[in-house]
Amino acid sequence: MLYLQLLFIFFARIIDVSLGTIRTILIIRGEKWPAAIIGFFEILVYTTALGIVVGALDDPIKLGVFCLGFSMGVIVGSVIEDRLALGFRGIQVIIDRDHSFMVSELRNLGYPVTCWEAQGKAGSKLVLSMVVKRSIAREITQKIYEMEPGAFVVFMEPKYFQGGYIRKK
């Protein structure tokens, strides 16, 4: 019976913290209603696990399993959120002016690119700016580095935006 309680506490914490990670990210992105629904289940699982541990605060094993479940939940929640790739990612790329061919190549591949000239320490640069679904951000970055291994790439998390061209797939 004790082992079942310990397993329940451990996996309940993994579940509730994973849900909390996803809920937090949804809130940051302005998705109130899905976050609220996930929050309901998160607190339901948490309260159930906590109920088992509160009566046994003098039991270091239950307390340790409760804390270990929390730690593992942070990892599992982060992996789940990364795989879901919810929302959008802003990508800013700085390249030497000599690599301006990249703009048309990226556009030909269907990626939305806005660019402008800039001046860097080592001379003329181009700044490329894109907002894309997170699910394709790594794919785009890989193509950029294939074309220009010396590109400087920065990821950003846009919360709100309107208009423009966004590639759907």
N, C-alpha and C positions, 0 to 999 in steps of 0.2 A: 504493500500500500504506500509506503514512504517513497519508493522509487517512482511510482506512478505520479505522486504529488510533485516530486522533483522534476520529472519530465514535463508535467503539465505547466509548472511555474516557468521552466526554461523556455518552452516553445510558446507559451502565452506571451512572454516578454518579447521574444523575437517578433511575434506577430504584431503586438501593439506598438512597438517602437518602429517597425517597418511601416505600419500604417501612419504613424505620426510623422515620419520622414516624408512620405508622399503627401500627406495633408499639408504640411508646412510649405512644401514646394508649390502646391496648388494655390495656397493662400497668397504666396509671393507673386504668383502669376495672375492673381485676380479671379481665380475660379472658386468663388465662395460656396456655392451649393454642393459641388462634388466634395469639397473639403469638409463641409459640415456633415455630410453622410458618412464619409470615412471616419470623421471624428467620433461619431456615435459608436461605431463598432470598435474603434480604438479604445475608448474609455470603458466600454463594456468588458473587453478582454482584460484590460489593465486592472479594473476594479475586482474582477474575479480572482486574478492572480494575487493581487495585493491582499485580498481577504484571507487567503491561505497563509501569507507570510506575516501579516500583522499579529495574528494570534500566536506566532512562533518567533518573535523577535529575539528570543534567547537561544534560538537554533541557528548557529552560524552557517550550517550547511544550506538551509533554506534561504537564508539571507544572501549567501554567496551565489547560489544558483539564480536567484532573482536578479542580482547585479550582473552576473555573467550573461544572462538572457538579454539584459538591456544592451550590453556591449555588442553582442552578436546581432541584435536587432538593428543597431546603427549600421553595421556592415551590410547586412541583408537588405535593409531598406535603401541604402545607397546604390547597391547593385541593381535592385528592382527598378528604382527611379532612372538609373542610367540606361537600362534596357528599354524601358518604356519610351524614353526620349520625348517627353511631353514638351510641347511649346516650340519656341523658336530660338534661334541663336543668331546673334549679330557677329559677323566676321569682318575684321578689318585687316587688310594685307598691305604691307609696305614693300615695294620692290624697286629695283633700279629702273630708271626711265628706259634703259636698253631692252627691258623685258616687256614692253608695252603690248606685244603680240598676245600676251596672256589674257588681256581684256577681251579681245574678240574670240579667242579660243574658249574661254569660260562662257561667254554669251552663246556661242555656237552649241555648247553642250547643254544650254537651257538654263544656266544659272544667272540670277539677277545681279548685275554688277554696275555700280556707280563708281566713277573714278575722278580724281583730280590730281593736279601736279602739286608737288611739295619739294621743299629743299631740306636735305639731310646733311649731316656732317661730311659725308663722302660724295656729295653732289646731288644731281636731280633725281627725284624719286616720283613714283606714282603711288597714290593711296587708293586701294580698292575697298569698297564697302558693300556688304551683302547682308541681307536678312533672309534666313532660310529655316526650314523645319529642322529641328535638332537631329532628326533621324538621318539627315543627309550631310550634316556639318562635317563629320569626319571624312566622308567620301570626297567632299570638295577640298578639304585641307590636303588630303593625300594627292589629289590632282595638282594642286598648287605646288606642293613640294616636288612632284615629279617634273614640273615645268621649270621651277626655280628653287633649288634646295636652300638658297640663301634668303628666301622670303621671311619677313617678320610677320607673324600671324598672331592676332589677338582675338579671343572669343569674348563676347559680351552677352548679357542676358537682357534682351529688350522686354519690358513689361507691357507697354502699350505702343501701338503704332497703327497707322491708318494710311491707306492708299498704296501706291507703288505696285511692283510686280513681285509676287512670291511664288516660287516654284513649289508645286503641291507634292511632287514625288521625288 
